[in-house]
Structures are given as C-alpha cells and as structure tokens.
C-alpha cells in the first residue's frame, strides 16, 4: 500500500496563516502596503483661519498695488482692513480649536507683507521718494524693523510675559503710518510737503519695533467675565467716535499707543521695578498665541 508523506507542521504557527503569493507575490505585497497607507490619517491645513490670513495678505498686496497707482487713501484703508482680519484669524483659530504650526508661520509671512513691506512702500511712494537716499533708507529701516520684530516674536513667545509685547507690534506700527496718511489726506496736505515728518515717523516706528520697550498686549482681558454696565457703554462710545471720523481718530490712537510703551518703561525704571518682560516663573504657554 502506497504511503504519502504527511504535511509537516510549521515551526511558526503564524506562518501558516500568512498567505503565500507565488507568481503574483509582488502585486500582493504592493496591494497590502497600499491598504496600510490608506489607513493613515490625511494631513492638511485648516481652512477657516487660514482664509482670514489669506484675506489679510491680499489687503497688503492691494495696498502695494494701490500705492503704485497713486491711490494712497485706498492703500491706507487696505492696511487697516488687514489689521482687522489679522486680529480675527487668531481668535477664530482659538474658538474653533484649529490652531496649527502652519497657521502660525503663514500668519507671520502675511504680517510681513501687510505690516512690513506694504506700509514701507506706501509711505515711500507718498512722501519719501523725493528725499533721495534718505527716503528709501527710512523706508528700509521700517521694513527691516518689522521683519526683525516678527522673527523675534516667533522665537521669544515662550519666554516673554504674555501681558506685554516686546517692542511695538507691527500692526500698530503700520496703523501709525497709514493713519498719518489718512489724516494728512483729510486736511488736503500732500506727501512731498511732509517728507521730514514722514521720515521721522518711519524711523520711530521701525526702531521702536526692535526695542525692548514693553507694550500692553490686552491678552489678559477676559471677555467671558462679567463687567459693569459702564464698560459696555464706553466700548460703544469708542466705536461711535471712531466711526464718526476714522481718519481723524485713528492716527492719534496709534500715536498714543506707540508712546505708551515708553511711558511704562520709564515709570518702571523710576520706581526701581524690573523693566524686562521675560518670564521668570513656570507659567504654561498657550500655543494658540502663535497664531
């Protein structure tokens, strides 16, 4: 009687469960690898906050194009619209829990265009171009100050007291430049007749952005906390004043804010208080502030 060799039991029990591919083993492995890749979560970016950042970037680009077409009032208003959009994108990201490192870097690049390059080019075309080398040097100091300010903000965010900004924020510096253009346009003044004043404003804003002077950031204001009725009335009154004559109000507001940091600095210095805003405690850092 013929005998047949018995199938040997594999040493590894898992090997018996593994499908064997003979002639089509290459395609089988490729199909299994593809199935494994499909299970990985897709990486992307959040649409809503980055849409506001893109809109702010467009406003900065539009300001540059308007300045090239000698429409300086349109350029100044575009910078202010970019400020509003820049203030909204970070808050929307925090409210919708859509913060990301991509959004933080994209926001910084948008700020460089809207509050760095655009104001420098607008004030140069409006007033500084007739000063020759002094004009473009002042515009470059402002642009370089904005770039250094944004780079330092991204690197020092984890060691700086969140209640203060280290140096004048770039949106406030841009508001000072754009507000000056709107104010002088309201009075019918031309930029060439105010070249030296524009020169001083560009240098002041550019150099103040890279100083260590503390500027209040308003980040410790709790909007969910109840406040007296008079506070709401004052907010409504402030909006009414700005809406009644924006070109007359915006410039003084940003000038006062630009001087407030120096007032706080010298007041602390006179009182013997530390003027550094670097944190000395172990306060946790909110990563959403990188927006």
Buried (B, 14 or more C-beta within 10 A) or exposed (E): EEEEEEEEEEEEEEEEEEEEEEEEEEEBEEEEEEEEEEEEEEEEEBEEBBEBBBBBBBBBBBBBBBBEEEBBBBBBBBBBBBBEBBEBBBBBBBEEEBBBEEBBEBBBEBBBBBBBBBBBBBBBBBBBBEBEEEBBBBBBBBBBBBBBBBEBBEEEBEEBBBBBBBBBBBBBBBBBBBBBBBBBBBEEBEBEEBBEBBBEBBBBBBBBBBBEBBBBBEEEEEEEEEEEEEEEEEEEEEEEEEEEEBBBBBBEBBBEBBEBBBEBBEEBEEEEEEBEBEBEEEEEBEEBBBB
